[in-house]
Amino acid sequence: MNNTLAIDTNSVIAMVTQFKNAQVRMFSLYIIAFMLLLTVFNLFLGEILHQKVHITGSQLAKQVYSLKLKPIADKEIIAALAESHGFMLESGRESFLLSAFMTQESDIYKYKTVSLKLYHLPFWVVESPLFILLNLVMIGAAIWSYRWWRLLYKQYDGVDSIAILTDSKLPSSQQAAKDVVKLALNDIAINSTQALTAKRKLSSAEDAAITAMYGIQNNHNHFFALLYWTQPFPDNLDLESHFKLVVIKGFKELSRVSVRLLSSGGLAITLENIPQPEIDAYTRRLHQIIYQASLLYRGDLSRKQIKIGVCNYRDGADQTVVYQLTKSALALAKQSPWQHIHRLPFNHTRSTVLANSGENLADYIGKKKFMLFFQPLFEFASGDILQHEALIRVRHKSLGMLSAKQFIPQLKSDAAITLLDKTVLDQVIKLLESEPSSLTVSINLHAFNWFSEDYWRWFSQRMKTVKGADKLQFEISEVDFYQHQLLLNCAFGAIQSVGSSVLIDNVSSSDKIALLATYKGIKGLKLSYELIHNIDKNTRQQKMVRQIVVSAERVNLPVYGVGVETQQELNMLKNQGVIAGQGFYFTEPLQEFTNVMVN
């Protein structure tokens, strides 16, 4: 019986090979047909463009005739007209390397008594953008056609044919052979994911040098995902075991992967310790792995029939809220015909919860239920820490740690806002006095307090006994500074009188930077997050940052980046002349002041 099983298994594997070879032959024929079509299309396009050049030259000859220009006396005028139409009266010099491909062509264009010999570059050079665009359209159409052809005739694909063959040809006593084939096909599906993982590990090795230089700590998240299929799977399939194997193999680099089958028939998947910048990449990767694994048993499934809802969160998050957010994300994905993955971050509902709670958040400040974190600013050239930004986190009883952006909008009175800034300054002063350092600590004051005379009177009184006030720096947004310069005299006077300085935050334009030359207390500029995020992909942002850097150099002010999340953003900022930056790419905000200050 074992011999029979081996023979049947070998025959099935041979059939798999035959189907795959047939696929390759069909694909080769498709490529050949497409290349012939593309060649004919380019020849036809070239003929049309050649006719266009001829018509343009004839029109130029007609224009010369109507203007009654003389070929010798009015040569300069004719040359200017010819240049405006893309022609030349004399042959130019080509580069030696390109002369074989870009030899200038010449033609004689006539109109009545006018006869012009004009030179021009080959039409495929002059109209190269059109050539490239139309060829890309043709290639895209070919890829789209092939993809939909494969989807339309998916039932005849090799994998499904093998499944039909094993169901119809193998007797029940040889069910093991069928299982062997399915396991082999399962491994084939997983190989592509393993190759992607290997590629990611290889690319991450390029970051090792910068990681060592800056002492980078990854900003890790976890995410919880719920999956839904619009088409059911066979009843005899162990979905949990099947997908657990596939997902664990697909995410070998993660510290913990959990897969659980729900009573509703969907899957609940937990992935832990995912780098912050790669959350979206991991969600797309999960969808691809599930799709590939599903095709083994439902070859008629398309990508849009697999919906995923995701919630990313950090340690200590309320799991009930995580589950509710994930269910909401899945519902949104189901409603969209195009968006198969929807992600909601854990803090999505925090502002709503705070707004509806009716709590007085000032009580958290008054009762010292908060922590100070410190975001280091790293110099790109040396990797040294230049300064720290003090960040407050409030310990909420049900929502965990809340950032300033989350709870400040919920403060209900001016007194609460003033209390917040006074408390932060008091805490920073105490830490500076207990741990003297050569580094500066910056504090981002609320806009209300910048214009409050009461706050600055308190500030002057508080700073009388403070040693090392020159290590304090206060951040104000660009918009508030430029719109209310006269109202800031009290604040700037108080800051300069004790030897502290000012940093302009959220800088997004270079228009008024020259005005800063008259303010001696200003020591630097911080770019807005909108200019930093995805700067490596946006030339407009790159140009704006470069203009800001050039303008700042004229008034001797350094420019810093905020919210740097990827190495590509870091490299682009360095290229534009930014000298230092902070963000999750380097490190999360640090809890212990004594560990990050350099004596």
N, C-alpha and C positions, 0 to 999 in steps of 0.2 A: 504493500500500500504506500510505503514511503517513496518507493521508486516511481509509482504512478503520480504521486503528489509532486515530486520533483520535476517530472516530465511536463505535467500540466502547468506548473509554475513557470518553467522555462518557456513554454509555448506562449503563455500570456505575456511574459516580458518581451518575447520576440514580437508579439503583436503591438505592444507599446512602442517598440522601436520603429516598426513599420509606420504606425500612425504619425510619430514625430518626424520621420523622414518625409512623409507625404506633406506634412505641414511646412517643412523647410522648402520643399520643391515649390509649393504653392506661393510661399512668400517670395522666393527667388523670381518666379514668373511675374509676380506683382511688381517687384522692384524694376525688372527689365522693361515692363510695359510703361511704368511711370517715367523711367528715364527717357524712353523714346518720345513719350508725350511731351515731357519737359523740353527736350531738344527741339521738337517741331514748334512748340510754343515760342521758344526764344528766337528761332529763325524768323518766324512770322512777326514777332515784336520788333526784331532788328530791322526788318524791311519797312515796317510802318515808321519807325523813328528815322530811318534814312530818308524817307519821303518827306518827313517833317523838316529835316535839315535843308533839303533841296527847296522846299517851299519858302522857308525863312530866308535863304540866300537870294531867291528871285525877288522877294518882297524888298530886300535891302537894295538890290539893283534898281528896282522901280523907284525907291525913295531917293536914291542918288540922282536919278534922271529928273524927278519932279523938282528937286532942289537946285538943279542945273549946276552941279558940282563938277569941277575939272579934276581928272585923276592925278595930275601932277601939282597944280596950283593949290588944290584943296585936299591934299593928301592927308593932312592931320585930322581934318574934319571927317573924312571918309573912314580913317582908321578908328576914330572914336565911335562912329556909328557902327562900324563892324564889330568892335569890342562889345558894344552894348547888346549886340545880337549873338555873341558867342563866337565871332570869327576874328581872324587876324589877316592883315595885308601881307605880312611876311612870316615865314616859317620860324618858329622859336626853337630854342635848344632843349632837347630832352635829356634827362639823366641817362647816363650810359647803361645803368642797370635796367631802366624801364623803356629804353628806346625800342626794344623788340616788341613791346606790348602796347605802347602809346604813341606810335609813329603818327605824326599829323597828316591828315588827308587834305587834298586840295581839289577844288572844282572851279569851273568857270561859269559864272551866272550872268545871264544877258537879259537886257530889257531895252528894246528898240536900239538906240545908238550907244547904250552903256554896256560895257563888258568888264566884269570884275573877276579877277582870280583871287579867291579867298581860301585861307587855310583854317582848319578846325580840327579839334581833337576827335577821335573816333566817337561815334554816337553812343556807344555803350559806356564810354567814360563820362560824357556830358550828362547822360540820363541814368547814371549808375544808381541813384536812389530809387528811381522807378523800377529798374531792373531788379534790384535787391528786394523791394517790396513785393512785386508781383511773383517773384520766385518763391519768397517765403509764403505767400498766400497759396501757391500751388502745392508746396511741400506740406503746409498745414492741412490743406484739403485732402491730400493723399493719406496723411496720418489719421485724420478724422474718419475718412472712408474705410480704411483698413480696420480701425478699432470697432466701428459699428458693424462692419461685415462679420468680424469675429463674434460680436455680441449676438447678432441675428442668427448665426448658424452655430451657436455655442453647443447645441445638442450633438453636433457632429464632431466636436473637438475630441482630441485624443483621450483626455481624462474621462469624459462621459462615455465614450465608446468602450473604453476598457471596463467601466462600471457595468454597462449593459452586457458586455461579453461575459464578464464573470458571473453575472446574475443568471444568464441564459445557458452558458456552456458548462459551468462547473456543477457537478452533482452536490447534494447537501453534504455528503461525506468528505468533500474536498473544500469545505468552507474556509479552512485554514489558508488555502492558496489565495483566496480572495482577500483575506485579511492581510497577507503578506504584501500583495500588490498595493492595497490602500495605504499600508504603513510606508511603503517605498515612495508612493506619490506624496504622502504627507511630508516626508523628509525633503522631497524636491521643493515643495511649497515653502518650507522653512528656510531652505538654503539662501533664498534671496534676502530674507531678513537678517540672517547671520552675516551675509556679505555687507549689508548696510551697517551693521554693528561694527564690523571690522574696520570699515571705512571711517566711521565716526571716531573710533579709538586712534586710528592713524592720524586724523586731522587734529585730534586733541593733543597729540604729542608735540605739535608745533607751538602750543601755548605753554609748554613746560618752562621755557626760559623766563617768560614774563611772570608766570606763576611763582617761580622761585625768587624773582627779583622783587616783586611787590608783596610777597607773603599772602597771596590771594586765598580767601576763604569763599567757597561756593555758597551761593544763596539758594538753599534747597527748599523745594516744595514737595508736598505729596498730592496725589490726586485720586479721586474716587470717580468711577465711571459706571454708567448704566447703559446696557446695549439692548437694542430691540431689532427684530427682523420682521419684515412685513410678510414673509412666507415661512411656514413652519418647517421644521426638520423631521426626518423619519422618527417614529415613536421609539424604535429599538436602538437609537443612537444615544450613547452616554455623552451628552453635551459637556458636562462639567469636566470630565476627565480629558476629553478631546481638546477643548479650548485651554484648559489649564496647562497641558503639555505644550501647546503651541505658544501661548503667551509667555510662559516661563523661559522657553528657549529663545523667544524673540527679544526678551529684555534681561539677558544674562548679567548685564553690567549693573543692574539695580540691586540694592541690598534686600528688598522684600517685594515680592509679587504675590498677590492673592486673587484667586478666581473662585467665584461662588455662583451656583445656579439658583435663581429665584423661583418661587412657586408659580410666578406668572409666566415663566418660560424664558425670561431674559437673563442676562449675565450681570453680575456685580464684580468689578475689577478694581483693585487697589494697587497703585504703584507708588513707592516711597523713594524719597531722596532724589528728586529730579531737579537739575539745575534750573534756576529761574528763567534764563533766556531761552531754554529749550522746551518749555511747557507745550507750546503750540506744535512744535515738531514731534513731540512724543504723542500727542493726541492724533495727529495725522498718521503717524507710524502705527499706532494701535488699530486704527480703522483699516489700514492696509493689511495688517497681519490677520485680523478677523475675517476680512473679505477673502483673502487667499485660502484660509483654512475652511471657510464656508463652501467654497467652490467644489471641494472634494465630495460633498454630499448634496449640494444644491447647485448644480452647474448652470441653472437658469437665473441665479441671483445676479442683480446688478449692484453697483456701489450705492446707488440711491436707496436701495431697499434695506440697507443697514444703517441705522441711526444710533448716534452715541451722544449722551449727555455727560458733561464733565464738570466737576467742581475741584479747583485746586485750593489747598489750604496748608497751614503750617502746624507745627506741634501745639497741642493745647486747644485746638479749635473744637467747638461744640459739634459733636458728631451728628446730632439731630438736625442742626442747621445745615451741615454739609449734605446730609441725605436729602433734605427738602430742596436745597439749591440744585442738586444733581437731577432730581425729578423734574424741576422746572426747566432745566437746560435740555433734558431729553424731550419734554413736551414741545419746546421751541424748535428743536431739530425735526421732530415729526411733522410740524406744521409747514416747514419750508421744503419746497421741491428741489432746491439747489444746495442748501447748507445741510450736509449730512452730519456734521459735528457742531455742537454748540457748547461753549464753556462759560461758566459763571464763577468768578473768584469768590472766595469766602466772604470778603468784606463787602460784597454786593448789597447785603441787606443791613449792614451796620448803621448807616445813616438813617434808614427808615426806623430801625429799632430805637435808636437814640431820640429821634424826633418824636416818637410816640410814647416814650417811657415816662415823660413828665419829671424826670430826675433833675436835680440841680447839680450839674457836673462841677460847679465851683467847690462843692463840698469835698470832692476827691482831692482837689488841690490843697484846700485848707487843712485836711486831715493827713496830708503827706502820702496819699495813695498814688504815688507816681514814681517813675524811675527816669534818670537821665542817661541817654545813650550818646555816643560820640562817633561822628562820621569823619574819618580821616581824609585829608586832601593830600594826594600823592603827587610829587613832582615827577614828570615823565622821564626826564633825562637821567636822574640819579636813583629814582625809586624811594627817596626820602619822604617822610611825612612833614609837610609844611605847616599844617594847622589842623584844627578839628572844628566841626560844627556841632554845637550842643542840640540834641533832639530830646524832647520830652515824650514819655509814653505813660499814659494813665492806666492803672490797673482796674478795669471795670469788673463788677461783680459777676456778670454773666457773659460778656463779650470778650473777655481777656484784655490783652494789651491794645490800647487805642492810640493811634498816632495823632499828632497835632491837627493834621488836616481833617481827621474824622471827628474830633470832639470840639475843636474851637468854634465851628459854625453853630454848635448847640449851646454855647455860653450865652446866657440870656440878659446880661447886663454889662455895662462898661466897667463896673467895679470888678466883676469876675475876670474880665480881660486884663485889667491892670494887675490884679492879684496874680494871675498866671505869669506875666512877664517879671514881676517883682520876685516871685518865688524861684523862677529859673535863674535869674541873675544872682540871687542870694546863694543858691546851691552851687553855681559855678565858682563864685568867689570863695566859698568854703573849701572846695576841692583844690582850687589854685593855691590857697594858703597852706593846705595840708601837703600838697605835692607840687613844690615849685618846679617850673619848667621854662624852657626857652621858646616853647611853641605857643602860638596864638590860639585862642578859643573864640569862635564867632557865635553870636546869638541872633537869631532871626526874630526881631521884635514885631508885634502886631501893629498894623498900620495906625490904629487908634492911638496907641501910646507915642508914636512919633510926633503927633501933634498935640499931645497933652502936656500942658505946662506943669500940672500937678505931679505927673510922673517924673518929669526932669528935675523938679525941685527935690523930690524924694531921692532921685538918682545922685544929685550933687551932694546931698547930706550923707547918703550911704557910702559913697566912694571916698569920703574924707580920710578914713582910716585904712583904706585898702592899699596894700603894697602890690606892685606889679600890675597896675591898671593898664599899662601899655600892652599887656598880653590879651586884652579884651577887644573884640571887634564886633560891630553891630551891623546887621544886614537890613537893607531897605530895598524894596522892589523898584525897578527902573521907572515904572509908571508913576508911582507915588512921588518919587524924587523929582522928576521933570515937571510934573503938574503942580507941585506945591513947594517950590524951592524957597520962597519967602517965608512960608509957615514953618520951615525946618530950622530957622536960625537959632531958636532956643535949644533944640535938640543937638545941633552941631556944636553950638557953643559949649554946652555942658560936656559933651564927649571930648572935645579938644582940650578943655580946661583940666581934665584929669589924665590926659595923655593917651586915651583910647582912640580907635579909628573906626572907619566906616567902609563897608563893602556894598557895592551896588549889585543887587540880585535880579534874576529873571531878565537879563539883558537880551533883547531880540533885534536891536537896530543900532546902526553906527551913526545915525543922523546927528545926535546931539552930544557925542562923546567929547568933542572938543571943548564943551562948556565945563568939563570936569577939571580942567587945568587950573581953574581959580579956587578949587576946594582942596586945601592941603591935607585935610583929614581923610580923604578917600584913598584907599590903598589897593583897590583891585576891583575886577568885574567878574561876575559869575553868569555864564550863558544860561538861557532858559532851556528847560528840558525839551521843549518842542524843537529847538534847533539841534539838539544832540541826538535825539532818538532817530535811528535809521539814517544818520547823516552820510553813511557810506554809500547809500543808494539814492541820494537826492542831491543833485548838483546845485539846486537853488539854495539849499541849506549850507552847502559847502561855500558857495560864493558869499553868502551873508556872514558866515563866521569869519571868513578871511577879511572881509571889509571891517568887521568889528575889531579884529586883531590889529590890523594896520592902523586904524584910528586910535586904538588904545596905546600903541607903541609911540605915537606922536606925543602923547601926554604922559608917557612913562608909567603906564598902568598895566599890570599883568592880567591875563585873561584865563579863567578857570572853567573847566567843564563840569556839569552836574548831571547825575543820573547815567553815567557810563555803564553800559550793560554787556557789551560784546567787545572782542578784540578788534573787530573791523571798525567800530566806532572809535576806539582808542587810537588806532593807526591813523584814521582820517583826521582826528583832532590834532595829533602831532604834526601831520603834514600841513595843516592850516596855521600852525604857529601857536596853538594853545599850549601853555607850559605845564599845567597840572590839572588833575581831575579827581572826582570822587564818585562813588556809585557802587552798585552790587557787583560789578566786574572785579573790583579790588577786594571789597569786604563788606559784610553787613555792618550796620551800626554796632559799635562795641559797647558792652555793658560796663566794663571796669575801667574807670578813668586812669587808674594807676598803671594799668598794663599797657596803655597806648601812649602815654606821655613819655617823651624822651628827655632825659635830664642833660 
